[in-house]
Amino acid sequence: MTTRITGELTAVQVDAALYAVHFWAGDTRNHRYLRAQLEDGERDTFYPDCTLAAFVIPGRWAFRSELSEELGENRDRARDCRPCFRARR
Ligand SMILES: [Zn+2]
């Protein structure tokens, strides 16, 4: 079923289903966070997609209180974290 679903959605739609974009007060950038992390009520810290790249940046772990509401397509893209939004998987 995964193949069929992927075939019916654009890459942007798949991204939106998997990730939520939040402004992080820690570095005043917009990062992408897996929705599965954010929906886990037991979690206190969240790591953005850029920490999953070639190198890990522990300093980018964010507390829930430091994240904004989910941002939409009308966000300030100048604040987008480049490693987060460059990766298309
Ligand atoms: Zn990032």
PDB file of the backbone (N, CA, C, O) and the ligand in Angstrom, with CONECT records:
HET     ZN  A 101       1
ATOM      1  N   MET A   1       0.820  -1.208   0.000  1.00  0.00           N
ATOM      2  CA  MET A   1       0.000   0.000   0.000  1.00  0.00           C
ATOM      3  C   MET A   1       0.857   1.262   0.000  1.00  0.00           C
ATOM      4  O   MET A   1       0.452   2.299  -0.525  1.00  0.00           O
ATOM      5  N   THR A   2       2.014   1.166   0.578  1.00  0.00           N
ATOM      6  CA  THR A   2       2.871   2.346   0.669  1.00  0.00           C
ATOM      7  C   THR A   2       3.194   2.887  -0.719  1.00  0.00           C
ATOM      8  O   THR A   2       3.203   4.097  -0.947  1.00  0.00           O
ATOM      9  N   THR A   3       3.458   1.971  -1.634  1.00  0.00           N
ATOM     10  CA  THR A   3       3.825   2.398  -2.975  1.00  0.00           C
ATOM     11  C   THR A   3       2.666   3.147  -3.627  1.00  0.00           C
ATOM     12  O   THR A   3       2.857   4.165  -4.293  1.00  0.00           O
ATOM     13  N   ARG A   4       1.479   2.625  -3.423  1.00  0.00           N
ATOM     14  CA  ARG A   4       0.314   3.249  -4.044  1.00  0.00           C
ATOM     15  C   ARG A   4       0.071   4.644  -3.468  1.00  0.00           C
ATOM     16  O   ARG A   4      -0.205   5.587  -4.209  1.00  0.00           O
ATOM     17  N   ILE A   5       0.173   4.766  -2.167  1.00  0.00           N
ATOM     18  CA  ILE A   5      -0.050   6.065  -1.539  1.00  0.00           C
ATOM     19  C   ILE A   5       0.972   7.081  -2.046  1.00  0.00           C
ATOM     20  O   ILE A   5       0.631   8.212  -2.390  1.00  0.00           O
ATOM     21  N   THR A   6       2.222   6.653  -2.082  1.00  0.00           N
ATOM     22  CA  THR A   6       3.268   7.557  -2.532  1.00  0.00           C
ATOM     23  C   THR A   6       2.995   8.022  -3.961  1.00  0.00           C
ATOM     24  O   THR A   6       3.234   9.178  -4.310  1.00  0.00           O
ATOM     25  N   GLY A   7       2.487   7.095  -4.782  1.00  0.00           N
ATOM     26  CA  GLY A   7       2.237   7.431  -6.170  1.00  0.00           C
ATOM     27  C   GLY A   7       1.130   8.450  -6.352  1.00  0.00           C
ATOM     28  O   GLY A   7       1.073   9.133  -7.375  1.00  0.00           O
ATOM     29  N   GLU A   8       0.247   8.556  -5.366  1.00  0.00           N
ATOM     30  CA  GLU A   8      -0.883   9.472  -5.500  1.00  0.00           C
ATOM     31  C   GLU A   8      -0.628  10.834  -4.882  1.00  0.00           C
ATOM     32  O   GLU A   8      -1.412  11.764  -5.073  1.00  0.00           O
ATOM     33  N   LEU A   9       0.454  10.954  -4.150  1.00  0.00           N
ATOM     34  CA  LEU A   9       0.758  12.220  -3.495  1.00  0.00           C
ATOM     35  C   LEU A   9       2.024  12.827  -4.090  1.00  0.00           C
ATOM     36  O   LEU A   9       2.925  12.111  -4.527  1.00  0.00           O
ATOM     37  N   THR A  10       2.076  14.123  -4.101  1.00  0.00           N
ATOM     38  CA  THR A  10       3.298  14.779  -4.524  1.00  0.00           C
ATOM     39  C   THR A  10       4.310  14.731  -3.384  1.00  0.00           C
ATOM     40  O   THR A  10       3.958  14.443  -2.240  1.00  0.00           O
ATOM     41  N   ALA A  11       5.553  15.013  -3.704  1.00  0.00           N
ATOM     42  CA  ALA A  11       6.592  15.007  -2.669  1.00  0.00           C
ATOM     43  C   ALA A  11       6.248  16.000  -1.560  1.00  0.00           C
ATOM     44  O   ALA A  11       6.517  15.747  -0.386  1.00  0.00           O
ATOM     45  N   VAL A  12       5.660  17.117  -1.937  1.00  0.00           N
ATOM     46  CA  VAL A  12       5.300  18.128  -0.937  1.00  0.00           C
ATOM     47  C   VAL A  12       4.223  17.597  -0.003  1.00  0.00           C
ATOM     48  O   VAL A  12       4.265  17.836   1.204  1.00  0.00           O
ATOM     49  N   GLN A  13       3.267  16.881  -0.562  1.00  0.00           N
ATOM     50  CA  GLN A  13       2.189  16.331   0.272  1.00  0.00           C
ATOM     51  C   GLN A  13       2.718  15.261   1.214  1.00  0.00           C
ATOM     52  O   GLN A  13       2.302  15.172   2.369  1.00  0.00           O
ATOM     53  N   VAL A  14       3.641  14.449   0.707  1.00  0.00           N
ATOM     54  CA  VAL A  14       4.233  13.422   1.563  1.00  0.00           C
ATOM     55  C   VAL A  14       4.988  14.095   2.704  1.00  0.00           C
ATOM     56  O   VAL A  14       4.877  13.683   3.858  1.00  0.00           O
ATOM     57  N   ASP A  15       5.749  15.121   2.379  1.00  0.00           N
ATOM     58  CA  ASP A  15       6.477  15.856   3.415  1.00  0.00           C
ATOM     59  C   ASP A  15       5.527  16.403   4.471  1.00  0.00           C
ATOM     60  O   ASP A  15       5.797  16.311   5.669  1.00  0.00           O
ATOM     61  N   ALA A  16       4.428  16.967   4.027  1.00  0.00           N
ATOM     62  CA  ALA A  16       3.481  17.579   4.961  1.00  0.00           C
ATOM     63  C   ALA A  16       2.840  16.531   5.853  1.00  0.00           C
ATOM     64  O   ALA A  16       2.483  16.813   6.997  1.00  0.00           O
ATOM     65  N   ALA A  17       2.695  15.320   5.329  1.00  0.00           N
ATOM     66  CA  ALA A  17       2.111  14.249   6.122  1.00  0.00           C
ATOM     67  C   ALA A  17       3.090  13.754   7.188  1.00  0.00           C
ATOM     68  O   ALA A  17       2.685  13.353   8.279  1.00  0.00           O
ATOM     69  N   LEU A  18       4.359  13.789   6.862  1.00  0.00           N
ATOM     70  CA  LEU A  18       5.376  13.251   7.771  1.00  0.00           C
ATOM     71  C   LEU A  18       5.910  14.303   8.724  1.00  0.00           C
ATOM     72  O   LEU A  18       6.227  14.003   9.876  1.00  0.00           O
ATOM     73  N   TYR A  19       6.010  15.532   8.247  1.00  0.00           N
ATOM     74  CA  TYR A  19       6.709  16.567   8.994  1.00  0.00           C
ATOM     75  C   TYR A  19       5.817  17.761   9.299  1.00  0.00           C
ATOM     76  O   TYR A  19       4.909  18.097   8.539  1.00  0.00           O
ATOM     77  N   ALA A  20       6.101  18.389  10.426  1.00  0.00           N
ATOM     78  CA  ALA A  20       5.503  19.671  10.748  1.00  0.00           C
ATOM     79  C   ALA A  20       6.644  20.679  10.849  1.00  0.00           C
ATOM     80  O   ALA A  20       7.719  20.365  11.358  1.00  0.00           O
ATOM     81  N   VAL A  21       6.401  21.881  10.363  1.00  0.00           N
ATOM     82  CA  VAL A  21       7.408  22.934  10.411  1.00  0.00           C
ATOM     83  C   VAL A  21       7.120  23.819  11.617  1.00  0.00           C
ATOM     84  O   VAL A  21       6.005  24.308  11.795  1.00  0.00           O
ATOM     85  N   HIS A  22       8.141  24.013  12.437  1.00  0.00           N
ATOM     86  CA  HIS A  22       7.997  24.862  13.612  1.00  0.00           C
ATOM     87  C   HIS A  22       9.160  25.826  13.694  1.00  0.00           C
ATOM     88  O   HIS A  22      10.296  25.494  13.357  1.00  0.00           O
ATOM     89  N   PHE A  23       8.851  27.020  14.149  1.00  0.00           N
ATOM     90  CA  PHE A  23       9.894  27.994  14.462  1.00  0.00           C
ATOM     91  C   PHE A  23      10.468  27.626  15.823  1.00  0.00           C
ATOM     92  O   PHE A  23       9.728  27.434  16.788  1.00  0.00           O
ATOM     93  N   TRP A  24      11.786  27.531  15.892  1.00  0.00           N
ATOM     94  CA  TRP A  24      12.434  27.183  17.161  1.00  0.00           C
ATOM     95  C   TRP A  24      13.111  28.419  17.746  1.00  0.00           C
ATOM     96  O   TRP A  24      13.953  29.044  17.101  1.00  0.00           O
ATOM     97  N   ALA A  25      12.730  28.763  18.976  1.00  0.00           N
ATOM     98  CA  ALA A  25      13.290  29.947  19.619  1.00  0.00           C
ATOM     99  C   ALA A  25      14.782  29.799  19.874  1.00  0.00           C
ATOM    100  O   ALA A  25      15.493  30.794  20.020  1.00  0.00           O
ATOM    101  N   GLY A  26      15.265  28.544  19.927  1.00  0.00           N
ATOM    102  CA  GLY A  26      16.678  28.313  20.245  1.00  0.00           C
ATOM    103  C   GLY A  26      17.637  28.935  19.260  1.00  0.00           C
ATOM    104  O   GLY A  26      18.668  29.481  19.652  1.00  0.00           O
ATOM    105  N   ASP A  27      17.309  28.857  17.982  1.00  0.00           N
ATOM    106  CA  ASP A  27      18.203  29.473  16.984  1.00  0.00           C
ATOM    107  C   ASP A  27      17.424  30.359  16.004  1.00  0.00           C
ATOM    108  O   ASP A  27      17.966  30.781  14.982  1.00  0.00           O
ATOM    109  N   THR A  28      16.174  30.635  16.312  1.00  0.00           N
ATOM    110  CA  THR A  28      15.293  31.511  15.530  1.00  0.00           C
ATOM    111  C   THR A  28      15.251  31.094  14.059  1.00  0.00           C
ATOM    112  O   THR A  28      15.256  31.933  13.158  1.00  0.00           O
ATOM    113  N   ARG A  29      15.208  29.778  13.840  1.00  0.00           N
ATOM    114  CA  ARG A  29      15.045  29.263  12.484  1.00  0.00           C
ATOM    115  C   ARG A  29      13.817  28.362  12.442  1.00  0.00           C
ATOM    116  O   ARG A  29      13.328  27.893  13.469  1.00  0.00           O
ATOM    117  N   ASN A  30      13.331  28.134  11.215  1.00  0.00           N
ATOM    118  CA  ASN A  30      12.241  27.170  11.016  1.00  0.00           C
ATOM    119  C   ASN A  30      12.856  25.802  10.733  1.00  0.00           C
ATOM    120  O   ASN A  30      13.692  25.663   9.840  1.00  0.00           O
ATOM    121  N   HIS A  31      12.443  24.801  11.492  1.00  0.00           N
ATOM    122  CA  HIS A  31      12.936  23.445  11.277  1.00  0.00           C
ATOM    123  C   HIS A  31      11.772  22.511  11.010  1.00  0.00           C
ATOM    124  O   HIS A  31      10.619  22.808  11.320  1.00  0.00           O
ATOM    125  N   ARG A  32      12.110  21.379  10.426  1.00  0.00           N
ATOM    126  CA  ARG A  32      11.103  20.338  10.196  1.00  0.00           C
ATOM    127  C   ARG A  32      11.230  19.278  11.278  1.00  0.00           C
ATOM    128  O   ARG A  32      12.323  18.789  11.563  1.00  0.00           O
ATOM    129  N   TYR A  33      10.104  18.934  11.872  1.00  0.00           N
ATOM    130  CA  TYR A  33      10.078  17.900  12.909  1.00  0.00           C
ATOM    131  C   TYR A  33       9.128  16.800  12.484  1.00  0.00           C
ATOM    132  O   TYR A  33       8.053  17.061  11.944  1.00  0.00           O
ATOM    133  N   LEU A  34       9.535  15.575  12.733  1.00  0.00           N
ATOM    134  CA  LEU A  34       8.645  14.459  12.436  1.00  0.00           C
ATOM    135  C   LEU A  34       7.391  14.559  13.299  1.00  0.00           C
ATOM    136  O   LEU A  34       7.478  14.763  14.510  1.00  0.00           O
ATOM    137  N   ARG A  35       6.246  14.416  12.681  1.00  0.00           N
ATOM    138  CA  ARG A  35       4.991  14.484  13.434  1.00  0.00           C
ATOM    139  C   ARG A  35       4.931  13.391  14.493  1.00  0.00           C
ATOM    140  O   ARG A  35       4.347  13.584  15.559  1.00  0.00           O
ATOM    141  N   ALA A  36       5.527  12.255  14.202  1.00  0.00           N
ATOM    142  CA  ALA A  36       5.501  11.143  15.156  1.00  0.00           C
ATOM    143  C   ALA A  36       6.158  11.545  16.477  1.00  0.00           C
ATOM    144  O   ALA A  36       5.734  11.101  17.544  1.00  0.00           O
ATOM    145  N   GLN A  37       7.183  12.377  16.408  1.00  0.00           N
ATOM    146  CA  GLN A  37       7.823  12.872  17.631  1.00  0.00           C
ATOM    147  C   GLN A  37       6.891  13.816  18.372  1.00  0.00           C
ATOM    148  O   GLN A  37       6.691  13.695  19.581  1.00  0.00           O
ATOM    149  N   LEU A  38       6.332  14.747  17.635  1.00  0.00           N
ATOM    150  CA  LEU A  38       5.528  15.799  18.248  1.00  0.00           C
ATOM    151  C   LEU A  38       4.257  15.250  18.881  1.00  0.00           C
ATOM    152  O   LEU A  38       3.743  15.802  19.854  1.00  0.00           O
ATOM    153  N   GLU A  39       3.759  14.157  18.316  1.00  0.00           N
ATOM    154  CA  GLU A  39       2.507  13.591  18.818  1.00  0.00           C
ATOM    155  C   GLU A  39       2.727  12.687  20.020  1.00  0.00           C
ATOM    156  O   GLU A  39       1.765  12.217  20.627  1.00  0.00           O
ATOM    157  N   ASP A  40       3.989  12.438  20.370  1.00  0.00           N
ATOM    158  CA  ASP A  40       4.305  11.594  21.525  1.00  0.00           C
ATOM    159  C   ASP A  40       4.288  12.452  22.785  1.00  0.00           C
ATOM    160  O   ASP A  40       5.235  13.192  23.055  1.00  0.00           O
ATOM    161  N   GLY A  41       3.214  12.349  23.546  1.00  0.00           N
ATOM    162  CA  GLY A  41       3.049  13.195  24.714  1.00  0.00           C
ATOM    163  C   GLY A  41       4.073  12.959  25.803  1.00  0.00           C
ATOM    164  O   GLY A  41       4.216  13.787  26.703  1.00  0.00           O
ATOM    165  N   GLU A  42       4.791  11.847  25.742  1.00  0.00           N
ATOM    166  CA  GLU A  42       5.800  11.534  26.749  1.00  0.00           C
ATOM    167  C   GLU A  42       7.100  12.281  26.504  1.00  0.00           C
ATOM    168  O   GLU A  42       7.936  12.399  27.400  1.00  0.00           O
ATOM    169  N   ARG A  43       7.265  12.775  25.310  1.00  0.00           N
ATOM    170  CA  ARG A  43       8.536  13.410  24.939  1.00  0.00           C
ATOM    171  C   ARG A  43       8.614  14.838  25.450  1.00  0.00           C
ATOM    172  O   ARG A  43       7.617  15.560  25.476  1.00  0.00           O
ATOM    173  N   ASP A  44       9.810  15.234  25.853  1.00  0.00           N
ATOM    174  CA  ASP A  44      10.062  16.621  26.245  1.00  0.00           C
ATOM    175  C   ASP A  44      10.958  17.328  25.240  1.00  0.00           C
ATOM    176  O   ASP A  44      10.935  18.554  25.131  1.00  0.00           O
ATOM    177  N   THR A  45      11.737  16.557  24.514  1.00  0.00           N
ATOM    178  CA  THR A  45      12.678  17.163  23.571  1.00  0.00           C
ATOM    179  C   THR A  45      12.455  16.593  22.179  1.00  0.00           C
ATOM    180  O   THR A  45      12.043  15.446  22.009  1.00  0.00           O
ATOM    181  N   PHE A  46      12.738  17.424  21.200  1.00  0.00           N
ATOM    182  CA  PHE A  46      12.499  17.057  19.813  1.00  0.00           C
ATOM    183  C   PHE A  46      13.717  17.427  18.981  1.00  0.00           C
ATOM    184  O   PHE A  46      14.354  18.456  19.205  1.00  0.00           O
ATOM    185  N   TYR A  47      14.022  16.579  18.032  1.00  0.00           N
ATOM    186  CA  TYR A  47      15.152  16.908  17.174  1.00  0.00           C
ATOM    187  C   TYR A  47      14.662  17.150  15.753  1.00  0.00           C
ATOM    188  O   TYR A  47      13.861  16.377  15.227  1.00  0.00           O
ATOM    189  N   PRO A  48      15.134  18.201  15.144  1.00  0.00           N
ATOM    190  CA  PRO A  48      14.713  18.527  13.783  1.00  0.00           C
ATOM    191  C   PRO A  48      15.415  17.640  12.766  1.00  0.00           C
ATOM    192  O   PRO A  48      16.389  16.953  13.072  1.00  0.00           O
ATOM    193  N   ASP A  49      14.899  17.677  11.572  1.00  0.00           N
ATOM    194  CA  ASP A  49      15.416  16.816  10.520  1.00  0.00           C
ATOM    195  C   ASP A  49      16.894  17.057  10.252  1.00  0.00           C
ATOM    196  O   ASP A  49      17.605  16.134   9.856  1.00  0.00           O
ATOM    197  N   CYS A  50      17.365  18.273  10.458  1.00  0.00           N
ATOM    198  CA  CYS A  50      18.763  18.571  10.123  1.00  0.00           C
ATOM    199  C   CYS A  50      19.738  17.810  11.023  1.00  0.00           C
ATOM    200  O   CYS A  50      20.899  17.634  10.655  1.00  0.00           O
ATOM    201  N   THR A  51      19.291  17.361  12.183  1.00  0.00           N
ATOM    202  CA  THR A  51      20.193  16.586  13.030  1.00  0.00           C
ATOM    203  C   THR A  51      20.346  15.161  12.533  1.00  0.00           C
ATOM    204  O   THR A  51      21.215  14.425  12.999  1.00  0.00           O
ATOM    205  N   LEU A  52      19.504  14.770  11.590  1.00  0.00           N
ATOM    206  CA  LEU A  52      19.582  13.417  11.050  1.00  0.00           C
ATOM    207  C   LEU A  52      20.449  13.368   9.796  1.00  0.00           C
ATOM    208  O   LEU A  52      20.593  12.312   9.180  1.00  0.00           O
ATOM    209  N   ALA A  53      21.011  14.476   9.428  1.00  0.00           N
ATOM    210  CA  ALA A  53      21.861  14.539   8.242  1.00  0.00           C
ATOM    211  C   ALA A  53      23.220  13.895   8.546  1.00  0.00           C
ATOM    212  O   ALA A  53      23.328  13.044   9.429  1.00  0.00           O
ATOM    213  N   ALA A  54      24.203  14.292   7.841  1.00  0.00           N
ATOM    214  CA  ALA A  54      25.503  13.628   7.929  1.00  0.00           C
ATOM    215  C   ALA A  54      26.123  13.744   9.315  1.00  0.00           C
ATOM    216  O   ALA A  54      26.912  12.886   9.713  1.00  0.00           O
ATOM    217  N   PHE A  55      25.786  14.767  10.037  1.00  0.00           N
ATOM    218  CA  PHE A  55      26.374  14.937  11.361  1.00  0.00           C
ATOM    219  C   PHE A  55      25.270  15.321  12.344  1.00  0.00           C
ATOM    220  O   PHE A  55      24.272  15.932  11.964  1.00  0.00           O
ATOM    221  N   VAL A  56      25.458  14.963  13.579  1.00  0.00           N
ATOM    222  CA  VAL A  56      24.457  15.224  14.612  1.00  0.00           C
ATOM    223  C   VAL A  56      24.831  16.505  15.352  1.00  0.00           C
ATOM    224  O   VAL A  56      25.999  16.757  15.649  1.00  0.00           O
ATOM    225  N   ILE A  57      23.815  17.297  15.636  1.00  0.00           N
ATOM    226  CA  ILE A  57      24.032  18.567  16.315  1.00  0.00           C
ATOM    227  C   ILE A  57      23.213  18.552  17.603  1.00  0.00           C
ATOM    228  O   ILE A  57      22.073  19.016  17.614  1.00  0.00           O
ATOM    229  N   PRO A  58      23.781  18.024  18.687  1.00  0.00           N
ATOM    230  CA  PRO A  58      22.979  17.886  19.924  1.00  0.00           C
ATOM    231  C   PRO A  58      22.395  19.199  20.398  1.00  0.00           C
ATOM    232  O   PRO A  58      21.332  19.215  21.019  1.00  0.00           O
ATOM    233  N   GLY A  59      23.063  20.289  20.118  1.00  0.00           N
ATOM    234  CA  GLY A  59      22.572  21.594  20.549  1.00  0.00           C
ATOM    235  C   GLY A  59      21.257  21.992  19.938  1.00  0.00           C
ATOM    236  O   GLY A  59      20.646  22.972  20.364  1.00  0.00           O
ATOM    237  N   ARG A  60      20.807  21.246  18.942  1.00  0.00           N
ATOM    238  CA  ARG A  60      19.545  21.593  18.286  1.00  0.00           C
ATOM    239  C   ARG A  60      18.356  20.853  18.858  1.00  0.00           C
ATOM    240  O   ARG A  60      17.244  21.003  18.352  1.00  0.00           O
ATOM    241  N   TRP A  61      18.554  20.057  19.901  1.00  0.00           N
ATOM    242  CA  TRP A  61      17.390  19.466  20.552  1.00  0.00           C
ATOM    243  C   TRP A  61      16.557  20.588  21.137  1.00  0.00           C
ATOM    244  O   TRP A  61      17.082  21.486  21.795  1.00  0.00           O
ATOM    245  N   ALA A  62      15.268  20.534  20.898  1.00  0.00           N
ATOM    246  CA  ALA A  62      14.384  21.616  21.320  1.00  0.00           C
ATOM    247  C   ALA A  62      13.380  21.102  22.346  1.00  0.00           C
ATOM    248  O   ALA A  62      12.920  19.964  22.261  1.00  0.00           O
ATOM    249  N   PHE A  63      13.051  21.939  23.302  1.00  0.00           N
ATOM    250  CA  PHE A  63      11.987  21.628  24.245  1.00  0.00           C
ATOM    251  C   PHE A  63      10.657  22.077  23.642  1.00  0.00           C
ATOM    252  O   PHE A  63      10.607  23.009  22.838  1.00  0.00           O
ATOM    253  N   ARG A  64       9.604  21.412  24.036  1.00  0.00           N
ATOM    254  CA  ARG A  64       8.286  21.718  23.481  1.00  0.00           C
ATOM    255  C   ARG A  64       7.941  23.199  23.656  1.00  0.00           C
ATOM    256  O   ARG A  64       7.348  23.819  22.773  1.00  0.00           O
ATOM    257  N   SER A  65       8.313  23.746  24.790  1.00  0.00           N
ATOM    258  CA  SER A  65       7.979  25.141  25.073  1.00  0.00           C
ATOM    259  C   SER A  65       8.716  26.114  24.157  1.00  0.00           C
ATOM    260  O   SER A  65       8.346  27.285  24.062  1.00  0.00           O
ATOM    261  N   GLU A  66       9.751  25.632  23.489  1.00  0.00           N
ATOM    262  CA  GLU A  66      10.545  26.518  22.625  1.00  0.00           C
ATOM    263  C   GLU A  66      10.033  26.530  21.191  1.00  0.00           C
ATOM    264  O   GLU A  66      10.493  27.325  20.371  1.00  0.00           O
ATOM    265  N   LEU A  67       9.084  25.651  20.887  1.00  0.00           N
ATOM    266  CA  LEU A  67       8.593  25.561  19.518  1.00  0.00           C
ATOM    267  C   LEU A  67       7.334  26.400  19.336  1.00  0.00           C
ATOM    268  O   LEU A  67       6.496  26.503  20.231  1.00  0.00           O
ATOM    269  N   SER A  68       7.227  26.987  18.166  1.00  0.00           N
ATOM    270  CA  SER A  68       6.040  27.764  17.824  1.00  0.00           C
ATOM    271  C   SER A  68       4.895  26.825  17.477  1.00  0.00           C
ATOM    272  O   SER A  68       5.051  25.604  17.471  1.00  0.00           O
ATOM    273  N   GLU A  69       3.762  27.407  17.192  1.00  0.00           N
ATOM    274  CA  GLU A  69       2.695  26.646  16.559  1.00  0.00           C
ATOM    275  C   GLU A  69       3.192  26.171  15.199  1.00  0.00           C
ATOM    276  O   GLU A  69       4.145  26.720  14.646  1.00  0.00           O
ATOM    277  N   GLU A  70       2.539  25.153  14.675  1.00  0.00           N
ATOM    278  CA  GLU A  70       2.942  24.669  13.358  1.00  0.00           C
ATOM    279  C   GLU A  70       2.802  25.776  12.321  1.00  0.00           C
ATOM    280  O   GLU A  70       1.810  26.505  12.300  1.00  0.00           O
ATOM    281  N   LEU A  71       3.802  25.886  11.469  1.00  0.00           N
ATOM    282  CA  LEU A  71       3.805  26.922  10.446  1.00  0.00           C
ATOM    283  C   LEU A  71       3.339  26.340   9.122  1.00  0.00           C
ATOM    284  O   LEU A  71       3.573  25.167   8.827  1.00  0.00           O
ATOM    285  N   GLY A  72       2.689  27.159   8.341  1.00  0.00           N
ATOM    286  CA  GLY A  72       2.195  26.724   7.045  1.00  0.00           C
ATOM    287  C   GLY A  72       3.059  27.253   5.911  1.00  0.00           C
ATOM    288  O   GLY A  72       4.191  27.696   6.106  1.00  0.00           O
ATOM    289  N   GLU A  73       2.483  27.188   4.728  1.00  0.00           N
ATOM    290  CA  GLU A  73       3.221  27.588   3.544  1.00  0.00           C
ATOM    291  C   GLU A  73       3.495  29.089   3.495  1.00  0.00           C
ATOM    292  O   GLU A  73       4.353  29.547   2.740  1.00  0.00           O
ATOM    293  N   ASN A  74       2.769  29.839   4.296  1.00  0.00           N
ATOM    294  CA  ASN A  74       2.937  31.287   4.274  1.00  0.00           C
ATOM    295  C   ASN A  74       3.982  31.771   5.284  1.00  0.00           C
ATOM    296  O   ASN A  74       4.079  32.966   5.563  1.00  0.00           O
ATOM    297  N   ARG A  75       4.765  30.826   5.830  1.00  0.00           N
ATOM    298  CA  ARG A  75       5.784  31.201   6.813  1.00  0.00           C
ATOM    299  C   ARG A  75       6.866  32.074   6.173  1.00  0.00           C
ATOM    300  O   ARG A  75       6.932  32.227   4.953  1.00  0.00           O
ATOM    301  N   ASP A  76       7.695  32.630   7.021  1.00  0.00           N
ATOM    302  CA  ASP A  76       8.836  33.417   6.558  1.00  0.00           C
ATOM    303  C   ASP A  76       9.936  32.456   6.113  1.00  0.00           C
ATOM    304  O   ASP A  76      10.705  31.960   6.936  1.00  0.00           O
ATOM    305  N   ARG A  77      10.003  32.200   4.829  1.00  0.00           N
ATOM    306  CA  ARG A  77      10.939  31.189   4.324  1.00  0.00           C
ATOM    307  C   ARG A  77      12.391  31.615   4.455  1.00  0.00           C
ATOM    308  O   ARG A  77      13.292  30.781   4.358  1.00  0.00           O
ATOM    309  N   ALA A  78      12.624  32.877   4.669  1.00  0.00           N
ATOM    310  CA  ALA A  78      14.001  33.322   4.888  1.00  0.00           C
ATOM    311  C   ALA A  78      14.573  32.700   6.160  1.00  0.00           C
ATOM    312  O   ALA A  78      15.789  32.628   6.337  1.00  0.00           O
ATOM    313  N   ARG A  79      13.678  32.253   7.041  1.00  0.00           N
ATOM    314  CA  ARG A  79      14.125  31.626   8.290  1.00  0.00           C
ATOM    315  C   ARG A  79      14.214  30.108   8.189  1.00  0.00           C
ATOM    316  O   ARG A  79      14.579  29.452   9.164  1.00  0.00           O
ATOM    317  N   ASP A  80      13.894  29.547   7.052  1.00  0.00           N
ATOM    318  CA  ASP A  80      13.964  28.096   6.917  1.00  0.00           C
ATOM    319  C   ASP A  80      15.392  27.600   7.124  1.00  0.00           C
ATOM    320  O   ASP A  80      16.346  28.158   6.582  1.00  0.00           O
ATOM    321  N   CYS A  81      15.515  26.554   7.909  1.00  0.00           N
ATOM    322  CA  CYS A  81      16.810  25.906   8.119  1.00  0.00           C
ATOM    323  C   CYS A  81      17.172  25.150   6.840  1.00  0.00           C
ATOM    324  O   CYS A  81      16.449  24.249   6.416  1.00  0.00           O
ATOM    325  N   ARG A  82      18.275  25.519   6.243  1.00  0.00           N
ATOM    326  CA  ARG A  82      18.588  24.929   4.931  1.00  0.00           C
ATOM    327  C   ARG A  82      18.748  23.414   4.958  1.00  0.00           C
ATOM    328  O   ARG A  82      18.176  22.738   4.102  1.00  0.00           O
ATOM    329  N   PRO A  83      19.497  22.851   5.899  1.00  0.00           N
ATOM    330  CA  PRO A  83      19.622  21.379   5.891  1.00  0.00           C
ATOM    331  C   PRO A  83      18.275  20.672   6.047  1.00  0.00           C
ATOM    332  O   PRO A  83      18.065  19.616   5.451  1.00  0.00           O
ATOM    333  N   CYS A  84      17.370  21.234   6.831  1.00  0.00           N
ATOM    334  CA  CYS A  84      16.055  20.608   7.009  1.00  0.00           C
ATOM    335  C   CYS A  84      15.293  20.556   5.691  1.00  0.00           C
ATOM    336  O   CYS A  84      14.681  19.538   5.366  1.00  0.00           O
ATOM    337  N   PHE A  85      15.325  21.617   4.952  1.00  0.00           N
ATOM    338  CA  PHE A  85      14.480  21.712   3.766  1.00  0.00           C
ATOM    339  C   PHE A  85      15.176  21.292   2.495  1.00  0.00           C
ATOM    340  O   PHE A  85      14.545  21.172   1.444  1.00  0.00           O
ATOM    341  N   ARG A  86      16.469  21.070   2.583  1.00  0.00           N
ATOM    342  CA  ARG A  86      17.186  20.601   1.405  1.00  0.00           C
ATOM    343  C   ARG A  86      16.940  19.108   1.193  1.00  0.00           C
ATOM    344  O   ARG A  86      16.828  18.634   0.063  1.00  0.00           O
ATOM    345  N   ALA A  87      16.860  18.382   2.307  1.00  0.00           N
ATOM    346  CA  ALA A  87      16.748  16.918   2.214  1.00  0.00           C
ATOM    347  C   ALA A  87      15.365  16.540   1.721  1.00  0.00           C
ATOM    348  O   ALA A  87      14.368  16.859   2.369  1.00  0.00           O
ATOM    349  N   ARG A  88      15.292  15.875   0.601  1.00  0.00           N
ATOM    350  CA  ARG A  88      14.033  15.314   0.089  1.00  0.00           C
ATOM    351  C   ARG A  88      14.232  13.826  -0.010  1.00  0.00           C
ATOM    352  O   ARG A  88      15.030  13.347  -0.816  1.00  0.00           O
ATOM    353  N   ARG A  89      13.504  13.090   0.814  1.00  0.00           N
ATOM    354  CA  ARG A  89      13.734  11.648   0.825  1.00  0.00           C
ATOM    355  C   ARG A  89      12.563  10.925   0.235  1.00  0.00           C
ATOM    356  O   ARG A  89      12.572   9.696   0.157  1.00  0.00           O
TER     357      ARG A  89
HETATM  358 ZN    ZN A 101      16.894  22.295  10.812  1.00  0.00          ZN2+
END
